[in-house]
Amino acid sequence: MNTLKQATASVKAAGIVAIIGSVLVLLGAALGFLGVVLVPQAQAGPELPKAARALGEATMVFFFGLAILGLFTGVGLLRLEKWARISALVWSGITATICALTISFVAFIPFPELPNTPNTPANLLIYARIATVAFYGLPLVIAIWWLILFNRKTIATQFVPSDISGTLDPSGFPIEAPAPSKPELPLPIAVLAGFLLLSSVSVFLVFFVHVPIVLFAHAFRGPSGIAAWVAICLLSTMAGIGLLWRKVWSYGLTFGLQVLGLLSGIVTLTSSKYPELMREAISSMTFSNNLYPQYSIEQLRTFSYAGLAFPILILVLLLYYRSRFLEACAERGL
């Protein structure tokens, strides 16, 4: 902790928001976990599968862990801990990306019309869109606020210990005075590494969800699907850790994973087998055998095309920061 400096009002506000938000997530995760565990099985309608119940429990535990990390980050911000600023920046980048993509999907992708029944409220889809945008809009605003706040040099210098100079590298990270100036890991690369590590946590879903893995318009089911899922998650973990540790090989691994995902997505989306593959995937995650209409599948295809922008953006980011990342690796002597 930097005992000779006091956090400004904006940093204190960010720390308090982090603590309050984490407490709310903790309460929500606890209530959700209890709801999944204690709710009785419905007397009518399809029975909730045990795998779905276990998946719900695992999801609540995951959010519980994220909330704990958020609490530590909030306290660290109030104490002007250097790692807390980095943690806030990384999670802000991940949160802003996820929330922006979700809002874009809800706001612009057309949904199928609901059946006109006496029990269906008027304008239900409009209200659902507004509620979803508001739900994801608040964390998006906070994430953008943090990205701007903690990238300001006047704010970053508050997290520099008293025996360290206030100079910052181009990424906004403080540089120790006794040591010569050296390139640090670019912040967008650190955010990407955090995203890769977060997405690799989905490997635990293999025990609860039996969804075929689709690569290049081919569905891998059973043991082969599990092996493909685990392999992708392990490679994402290796790439994320390698980026954080500034390993040269991690750049090529990350780049290759994004190219693989992009090419696989293009081949799958343009394949005539896409509707069949998506119906199989959707039916494996639902509790009924109702057929999904063709227009819903086509809307899913449209959204999936928009989702291809995500690996493209990552590839652009990797190309833009390639030289700075390699410089940081060279400084580490790797």
DRENMAR-427841 format. One record per residue (C-alpha): residue in three letters; x, y, z; residue number from 1. Coordinates in nm, 4 decimals. Layout:
N
<"ALA" <X Y Z> NUM>
...
END
This chain:
334
<"MET" <0.0000 0.0000 0.0000> 1>
<"ASN" <0.1144 0.3547 -0.0732> 2>
<"THR" <0.0920 0.5043 0.2736> 3>
<"LEU" <0.2153 0.8499 0.1693> 4>
<"LYS" <-0.0643 0.9188 -0.0758> 5>
<"GLN" <-0.4401 0.9479 -0.0488> 6>
<"ALA" <-0.6774 0.8289 -0.3174> 7>
<"THR" <-0.8665 1.1007 -0.4997> 8>
<"ALA" <-1.2440 1.1145 -0.4902> 9>
<"SER" <-1.2764 0.9470 -0.8323> 10>
<"VAL" <-1.0589 0.6522 -0.7278> 11>
<"LYS" <-1.2484 0.6179 -0.4003> 12>
<"ALA" <-1.5760 0.6237 -0.5919> 13>
<"ALA" <-1.4490 0.3513 -0.8256> 14>
<"GLY" <-1.3415 0.1377 -0.5296> 15>
<"ILE" <-1.6765 0.1820 -0.3558> 16>
<"VAL" <-1.8650 0.0952 -0.6755> 17>
<"ALA" <-1.6519 -0.2183 -0.7123> 18>
<"ILE" <-1.7273 -0.3240 -0.3542> 19>
<"ILE" <-2.1009 -0.2526 -0.3777> 20>
<"GLY" <-2.1303 -0.4258 -0.7154> 21>
<"SER" <-1.9392 -0.7293 -0.5877> 22>
<"VAL" <-2.1627 -0.7544 -0.2820> 23>
<"LEU" <-2.4708 -0.7446 -0.5050> 24>
<"VAL" <-2.3248 -1.0171 -0.7267> 25>
<"LEU" <-2.2452 -1.2221 -0.4167> 26>
<"LEU" <-2.6039 -1.1932 -0.2951> 27>
<"GLY" <-2.7423 -1.2699 -0.6398> 28>
<"ALA" <-2.5160 -1.5726 -0.6815> 29>
<"ALA" <-2.6065 -1.7016 -0.3350> 30>
<"LEU" <-2.9785 -1.6618 -0.4003> 31>
<"GLY" <-2.9428 -1.8197 -0.7421> 32>
<"PHE" <-2.7528 -2.1144 -0.5957> 33>
<"LEU" <-3.0157 -2.1663 -0.3278> 34>
<"GLY" <-3.2890 -2.1350 -0.5875> 35>
<"VAL" <-3.1343 -2.4038 -0.8046> 36>
<"VAL" <-3.0685 -2.6341 -0.5088> 37>
<"LEU" <-3.3909 -2.5882 -0.3139> 38>
<"VAL" <-3.6552 -2.5242 -0.5792> 39>
<"PRO" <-3.8828 -2.8264 -0.6067> 40>
<"GLN" <-3.9346 -3.0041 -0.9330> 41>
<"ALA" <-4.2403 -2.8815 -1.1201> 42>
<"GLN" <-4.5425 -3.1071 -1.0974> 43>
<"ALA" <-4.6407 -3.0339 -1.4556> 44>
<"GLY" <-4.4333 -2.9870 -1.7658> 45>
<"PRO" <-4.0900 -3.1232 -1.8503> 46>
<"GLU" <-3.8692 -3.2239 -1.5615> 47>
<"LEU" <-3.5532 -3.0232 -1.5015> 48>
<"PRO" <-3.2597 -3.2510 -1.5877> 49>
<"LYS" <-2.9946 -3.3130 -1.3226> 50>
<"ALA" <-2.7294 -3.1873 -1.5630> 51>
<"ALA" <-2.9123 -2.8541 -1.5958> 52>
<"ARG" <-2.9370 -2.8247 -1.2183> 53>
<"ALA" <-2.5652 -2.8979 -1.1809> 54>
<"LEU" <-2.4846 -2.6455 -1.4546> 55>
<"GLY" <-2.6835 -2.3789 -1.2732> 56>
<"GLU" <-2.4993 -2.4516 -0.9492> 57>
<"ALA" <-2.1607 -2.4371 -1.1217> 58>
<"THR" <-2.2523 -2.1050 -1.2854> 59>
<"MET" <-2.3484 -1.9504 -0.9524> 60>
<"VAL" <-2.0238 -2.0708 -0.7944> 61>
<"PHE" <-1.8310 -1.9139 -1.0835> 62>
<"PHE" <-2.0008 -1.5761 -1.0329> 63>
<"PHE" <-1.9396 -1.6092 -0.6601> 64>
<"GLY" <-1.5662 -1.6392 -0.7297> 65>
<"LEU" <-1.5724 -1.3366 -0.9606> 66>
<"ALA" <-1.7475 -1.1345 -0.6906> 67>
<"ILE" <-1.4772 -1.2268 -0.4390> 68>
<"LEU" <-1.2136 -1.1031 -0.6837> 69>
<"GLY" <-1.4155 -0.7847 -0.7288> 70>
<"LEU" <-1.4213 -0.7267 -0.3539> 71>
<"PHE" <-1.0435 -0.7599 -0.3302> 72>
<"THR" <-1.0031 -0.5274 -0.6291> 73>
<"GLY" <-1.2296 -0.2637 -0.4727> 74>
<"VAL" <-1.0370 -0.2715 -0.1455> 75>
<"GLY" <-0.7103 -0.2616 -0.3398> 76>
<"LEU" <-0.8238 0.0489 -0.5259> 77>
<"LEU" <-0.8994 0.2257 -0.1982> 78>
<"ARG" <-0.5531 0.1244 -0.0735> 79>
<"LEU" <-0.3905 0.2375 -0.4010> 80>
<"GLU" <-0.2483 -0.1063 -0.4737> 81>
<"LYS" <-0.0805 -0.1250 -0.8141> 82>
<"TRP" <-0.2252 -0.4690 -0.8926> 83>
<"ALA" <-0.5787 -0.3414 -0.8225> 84>
<"ARG" <-0.5508 -0.0785 -1.0962> 85>
<"ILE" <-0.4335 -0.3420 -1.3434> 86>
<"SER" <-0.7137 -0.5760 -1.2337> 87>
<"ALA" <-0.9718 -0.2988 -1.2796> 88>
<"LEU" <-0.8421 -0.2201 -1.6288> 89>
<"VAL" <-0.8398 -0.5844 -1.7391> 90>
<"TRP" <-1.1905 -0.6560 -1.6124> 91>
<"SER" <-1.3190 -0.3271 -1.7539> 92>
<"GLY" <-1.1969 -0.4251 -2.0992> 93>
<"ILE" <-1.3580 -0.7695 -2.0759> 94>
<"THR" <-1.6847 -0.6330 -1.9337> 95>
<"ALA" <-1.7106 -0.3549 -2.1923> 96>
<"THR" <-1.6609 -0.6002 -2.4783> 97>
<"ILE" <-1.9149 -0.8556 -2.3530> 98>
<"CYS" <-2.1801 -0.5968 -2.2627> 99>
<"ALA" <-2.1390 -0.4057 -2.5906> 100>
<"LEU" <-2.1795 -0.7239 -2.7954> 101>
<"THR" <-2.4845 -0.8293 -2.5928> 102>
<"ILE" <-2.6517 -0.4909 -2.6271> 103>
<"SER" <-2.5816 -0.4891 -3.0009> 104>
<"PHE" <-2.7415 -0.8318 -3.0335> 105>
<"VAL" <-3.0515 -0.7375 -2.8334> 106>
<"ALA" <-3.0945 -0.3976 -2.9987> 107>
<"PHE" <-3.0438 -0.4858 -3.3643> 108>
<"ILE" <-3.1048 -0.8583 -3.4182> 109>
<"PRO" <-3.4736 -0.9249 -3.5018> 110>
<"PHE" <-3.6517 -1.1686 -3.2723> 111>
<"PRO" <-3.9357 -1.3990 -3.3813> 112>
<"GLU" <-4.2831 -1.2739 -3.3005> 113>
<"LEU" <-4.4473 -1.4322 -2.9988> 114>
<"PRO" <-4.7819 -1.6074 -3.0430> 115>
<"ASN" <-5.0780 -1.3777 -2.9893> 116>
<"THR" <-5.2495 -1.5253 -2.6838> 117>
<"PRO" <-5.4552 -1.3655 -2.4037> 118>
<"ASN" <-5.1719 -1.4391 -2.1574> 119>
<"THR" <-4.9068 -1.2636 -2.3669> 120>
<"PRO" <-4.8584 -0.8989 -2.2603> 121>
<"ALA" <-4.8602 -0.6402 -2.5351> 122>
<"ASN" <-4.5175 -0.5181 -2.6484> 123>
<"LEU" <-4.3475 -0.7889 -2.4412> 124>
<"LEU" <-4.0484 -0.8080 -2.6754> 125>
<"ILE" <-3.9987 -0.4308 -2.6598> 126>
<"TYR" <-3.9985 -0.4346 -2.2806> 127>
<"ALA" <-3.7610 -0.7324 -2.2825> 128>
<"ARG" <-3.5199 -0.5448 -2.5086> 129>
<"ILE" <-3.5319 -0.2340 -2.2894> 130>
<"ALA" <-3.4773 -0.4354 -1.9712> 131>
<"THR" <-3.1832 -0.6243 -2.1212> 132>
<"VAL" <-3.0189 -0.3086 -2.2540> 133>
<"ALA" <-3.0568 -0.1435 -1.9128> 134>
<"PHE" <-2.9208 -0.4532 -1.7347> 135>
<"TYR" <-2.6062 -0.4663 -1.9500> 136>
<"GLY" <-2.5863 -0.0917 -2.0053> 137>
<"LEU" <-2.5014 -0.0095 -1.6441> 138>
<"PRO" <-2.1884 -0.2300 -1.6255> 139>
<"LEU" <-2.0931 -0.1046 -1.9734> 140>
<"VAL" <-2.1016 0.2562 -1.8531> 141>
<"ILE" <-1.8990 0.1649 -1.5426> 142>
<"ALA" <-1.6452 -0.0259 -1.7530> 143>
<"ILE" <-1.5979 0.2680 -1.9915> 144>
<"TRP" <-1.5648 0.5016 -1.6935> 145>
<"TRP" <-1.2927 0.2829 -1.5407> 146>
<"LEU" <-1.1064 0.2469 -1.8702> 147>
<"ILE" <-1.0912 0.6240 -1.9051> 148>
<"LEU" <-1.0229 0.6898 -1.5369> 149>
<"PHE" <-0.7434 0.4423 -1.4727> 150>
<"ASN" <-0.5673 0.5192 -1.8012> 151>
<"ARG" <-0.5210 0.8835 -1.7015> 152>
<"LYS" <-0.1629 0.9548 -1.6012> 153>
<"THR" <-0.2692 1.1711 -1.3076> 154>
<"ILE" <-0.4621 0.8735 -1.1707> 155>
<"ALA" <-0.1968 0.6133 -1.2550> 156>
<"THR" <0.0688 0.8051 -1.0615> 157>
<"GLN" <-0.1375 0.7624 -0.7439> 158>
<"PHE" <-0.0655 0.3898 -0.7598> 159>
<"VAL" <0.3113 0.4484 -0.7785> 160>
<"PRO" <0.4851 0.3810 -0.4429> 161>
<"SER" <0.6661 0.6723 -0.2835> 162>
<"ASP" <1.0083 0.5345 -0.3774> 163>
<"ILE" <0.9184 0.5085 -0.7459> 164>
<"SER" <0.9165 0.7850 -1.0001> 165>
<"GLY" <0.5896 0.9049 -1.1472> 166>
<"THR" <0.6876 0.8309 -1.5060> 167>
<"LEU" <0.4624 0.6015 -1.7059> 168>
<"ASP" <0.5142 0.3915 -2.0149> 169>
<"PRO" <0.2844 0.4299 -2.3208> 170>
<"SER" <0.0430 0.1738 -2.1736> 171>
<"GLY" <-0.0031 0.3817 -1.8590> 172>
<"PHE" <0.1963 0.1562 -1.6259> 173>
<"PRO" <0.4433 0.3136 -1.3802> 174>
<"ILE" <0.8159 0.2593 -1.4322> 175>
<"GLU" <1.0477 0.2153 -1.1355> 176>
<"ALA" <1.3040 0.4909 -1.1014> 177>
<"PRO" <1.6060 0.2713 -1.0109> 178>
<"ALA" <1.5589 0.0537 -1.3175> 179>
<"PRO" <1.6035 0.1766 -1.6738> 180>
<"SER" <1.2952 0.2416 -1.8795> 181>
<"LYS" <1.1581 -0.0814 -2.0219> 182>
<"PRO" <0.8570 -0.1749 -2.2339> 183>
<"GLU" <0.5656 -0.3170 -2.0407> 184>
<"LEU" <0.2938 -0.5532 -2.1556> 185>
<"PRO" <0.0395 -0.3448 -2.3518> 186>
<"LEU" <-0.2894 -0.3160 -2.1660> 187>
<"PRO" <-0.5053 -0.4492 -2.4556> 188>
<"ILE" <-0.2871 -0.7613 -2.4644> 189>
<"ALA" <-0.3395 -0.8043 -2.0895> 190>
<"VAL" <-0.7164 -0.7695 -2.1406> 191>
<"LEU" <-0.7032 -1.0284 -2.4180> 192>
<"ALA" <-0.5085 -1.2642 -2.1924> 193>
<"GLY" <-0.7717 -1.2249 -1.9212> 194>
<"PHE" <-1.0472 -1.2960 -2.1723> 195>
<"LEU" <-0.8715 -1.6127 -2.2923> 196>
<"LEU" <-0.8314 -1.7361 -1.9355> 197>
<"LEU" <-1.1934 -1.6537 -1.8528> 198>
<"SER" <-1.3276 -1.8304 -2.1617> 199>
<"SER" <-1.1174 -2.1390 -2.0884> 200>
<"VAL" <-1.3105 -2.1869 -1.7637> 201>
<"SER" <-1.5901 -2.3232 -1.9823> 202>
<"VAL" <-1.4006 -2.6526 -1.9838> 203>
<"PHE" <-1.5903 -2.7421 -1.6656> 204>
<"LEU" <-1.9174 -2.7297 -1.8604> 205>
<"VAL" <-1.8134 -3.0524 -2.0293> 206>
<"PHE" <-1.9394 -3.2363 -1.7209> 207>
<"PHE" <-2.2873 -3.0798 -1.7418> 208>
<"VAL" <-2.3676 -2.9912 -2.1032> 209>
<"HIS" <-2.3557 -3.2440 -2.3853> 210>
<"VAL" <-2.3522 -3.0103 -2.6826> 211>
<"PRO" <-2.1749 -3.1188 -3.0022> 212>
<"ILE" <-1.8654 -2.9170 -3.0891> 213>
<"VAL" <-1.8941 -2.7800 -3.4421> 214>
<"LEU" <-1.5731 -2.7199 -3.6366> 215>
<"PHE" <-1.5711 -2.6542 -4.0103> 216>
<"ALA" <-1.9364 -2.7666 -4.0444> 217>
<"HIS" <-1.8635 -3.1001 -3.8757> 218>
<"ALA" <-2.0163 -3.1934 -3.5402> 219>
<"PHE" <-1.7938 -3.3733 -3.2909> 220>
<"ARG" <-2.0075 -3.5723 -3.0473> 221>
<"GLY" <-1.9407 -3.7879 -2.7441> 222>
<"PRO" <-1.5746 -3.8514 -2.6530> 223>
<"SER" <-1.4451 -3.6750 -2.9637> 224>
<"GLY" <-1.6509 -3.3652 -2.8792> 225>
<"ILE" <-1.5244 -3.3660 -2.5206> 226>
<"ALA" <-1.1667 -3.4036 -2.6424> 227>
<"ALA" <-1.2080 -3.1125 -2.8868> 228>
<"TRP" <-1.3648 -2.8913 -2.6176> 229>
<"VAL" <-1.0911 -2.9700 -2.3644> 230>
<"ALA" <-0.8176 -2.9169 -2.6229> 231>
<"ILE" <-0.9511 -2.5734 -2.7212> 232>
<"CYS" <-0.9825 -2.4671 -2.3556> 233>
<"LEU" <-0.6311 -2.5879 -2.2748> 234>
<"LEU" <-0.4868 -2.4019 -2.5734> 235>
<"SER" <-0.6723 -2.0854 -2.4659> 236>
<"THR" <-0.5313 -2.1253 -2.1147> 237>
<"MET" <-0.1784 -2.1676 -2.2480> 238>
<"ALA" <-0.2203 -1.8638 -2.4735> 239>
<"GLY" <-0.3539 -1.6448 -2.1921> 240>
<"ILE" <-0.0798 -1.7417 -1.9484> 241>
<"GLY" <0.1847 -1.7050 -2.2185> 242>
<"LEU" <0.0696 -1.3529 -2.3042> 243>
<"LEU" <0.0785 -1.2462 -1.9395> 244>
<"TRP" <0.4271 -1.3955 -1.8960> 245>
<"ARG" <0.5411 -1.2373 -2.2238> 246>
<"LYS" <0.6282 -1.5608 -2.4011> 247>
<"VAL" <0.6978 -1.5158 -2.7713> 248>
<"TRP" <0.5257 -1.8426 -2.8673> 249>
<"SER" <0.1989 -1.7258 -2.7087> 250>
<"TYR" <0.1558 -1.4628 -2.9808> 251>
<"GLY" <0.1567 -1.7228 -3.2563> 252>
<"LEU" <-0.0693 -1.9545 -3.0545> 253>
<"THR" <-0.3243 -1.6783 -2.9896> 254>
<"PHE" <-0.3148 -1.5649 -3.3513> 255>
<"GLY" <-0.3597 -1.9214 -3.4739> 256>
<"LEU" <-0.6576 -1.9843 -3.2447> 257>
<"GLN" <-0.8350 -1.6759 -3.3766> 258>
<"VAL" <-0.7655 -1.7682 -3.7407> 259>
<"LEU" <-0.8914 -2.1205 -3.6709> 260>
<"GLY" <-1.2112 -1.9907 -3.5127> 261>
<"LEU" <-1.2692 -1.7401 -3.7930> 262>
<"LEU" <-1.2209 -1.9924 -4.0737> 263>
<"SER" <-1.4284 -2.2556 -3.8943> 264>
<"GLY" <-1.7083 -2.0034 -3.8444> 265>
<"ILE" <-1.7099 -1.8992 -4.2095> 266>
<"VAL" <-1.7179 -2.2590 -4.3327> 267>
<"THR" <-1.9928 -2.3553 -4.0870> 268>
<"LEU" <-2.2138 -2.0539 -4.1549> 269>
<"THR" <-2.1941 -2.0965 -4.5311> 270>
<"SER" <-2.2583 -2.4713 -4.5140> 271>
<"SER" <-2.5942 -2.6214 -4.6082> 272>
<"LYS" <-2.5706 -2.8316 -4.2909> 273>
<"TYR" <-2.5883 -2.5242 -4.0657> 274>
<"PRO" <-2.9649 -2.5476 -3.9862> 275>
<"GLU" <-2.9339 -2.9164 -3.8993> 276>
<"LEU" <-2.6297 -2.8587 -3.6798> 277>
<"MET" <-2.7932 -2.5698 -3.4927> 278>
<"ARG" <-3.1158 -2.7625 -3.4322> 279>
<"GLU" <-2.9131 -3.0448 -3.2823> 280>
<"ALA" <-2.7165 -2.8045 -3.0619> 281>
<"ILE" <-3.0286 -2.6187 -2.9447> 282>
<"SER" <-3.2253 -2.9359 -2.8742> 283>
<"SER" <-2.9390 -3.0677 -2.6601> 284>
<"MET" <-2.9694 -2.7617 -2.4345> 285>
<"THR" <-3.3489 -2.7589 -2.3967> 286>
<"PHE" <-3.5953 -2.9772 -2.2127> 287>
<"SER" <-3.8419 -3.0474 -2.4916> 288>
<"ASN" <-3.8429 -3.1862 -2.8406> 289>
<"ASN" <-4.0198 -2.8903 -3.0002> 290>
<"LEU" <-3.8881 -2.8134 -3.3453> 291>
<"TYR" <-3.7441 -2.4700 -3.4011> 292>
<"PRO" <-3.8853 -2.2804 -3.6997> 293>
<"GLN" <-3.6628 -2.2047 -3.9943> 294>
<"TYR" <-3.6769 -1.8272 -3.9418> 295>
<"SER" <-3.5289 -1.8641 -3.5923> 296>
<"ILE" <-3.2378 -2.0618 -3.7324> 297>
<"GLU" <-3.1809 -1.8000 -4.0028> 298>
<"GLN" <-3.1819 -1.5225 -3.7429> 299>
<"LEU" <-2.9256 -1.7199 -3.5463> 300>
<"ARG" <-2.7158 -1.7439 -3.8617> 301>
<"THR" <-2.7339 -1.3650 -3.9028> 302>
<"PHE" <-2.6199 -1.3072 -3.5473> 303>
<"SER" <-2.3400 -1.5606 -3.5913> 304>
<"TYR" <-2.2155 -1.3712 -3.8956> 305>
<"ALA" <-2.1981 -1.0582 -3.6799> 306>
<"GLY" <-2.0098 -1.2606 -3.4184> 307>
<"LEU" <-1.7281 -1.3179 -3.6680> 308>
<"ALA" <-1.6287 -0.9573 -3.6071> 309>
<"PHE" <-1.4968 -1.0603 -3.2660> 310>
<"PRO" <-1.2040 -1.2785 -3.3860> 311>
<"ILE" <-1.1355 -1.0214 -3.6581> 312>
<"LEU" <-1.1012 -0.7472 -3.3957> 313>
<"ILE" <-0.8676 -0.9674 -3.1918> 314>
<"LEU" <-0.6522 -1.0317 -3.4991> 315>
<"VAL" <-0.6343 -0.6580 -3.5694> 316>
<"LEU" <-0.5375 -0.5947 -3.2064> 317>
<"LEU" <-0.2639 -0.8585 -3.2220> 318>
<"LEU" <-0.1211 -0.7137 -3.5419> 319>
<"TYR" <-0.1296 -0.3588 -3.4052> 320>
<"TYR" <0.0482 -0.4448 -3.0797> 321>
<"ARG" <0.2820 -0.7088 -3.2243> 322>
<"SER" <0.5991 -0.4989 -3.2110> 323>
<"ARG" <0.5362 -0.3711 -2.8581> 324>
<"PHE" <0.4586 -0.7217 -2.7325> 325>
<"LEU" <0.7750 -0.8619 -2.8892> 326>
<"GLU" <0.9756 -0.5759 -2.7385> 327>
<"ALA" <0.8364 -0.6605 -2.3963> 328>
<"CYS" <0.9302 -1.0274 -2.4542> 329>
<"ALA" <1.2811 -0.9301 -2.5634> 330>
<"GLU" <1.3256 -0.7151 -2.2538> 331>
<"ARG" <1.2424 -1.0188 -2.0451> 332>
<"GLY" <1.5149 -1.2062 -2.2292> 333>
<"LEU" <1.2889 -1.4744 -2.3797> 334>
END
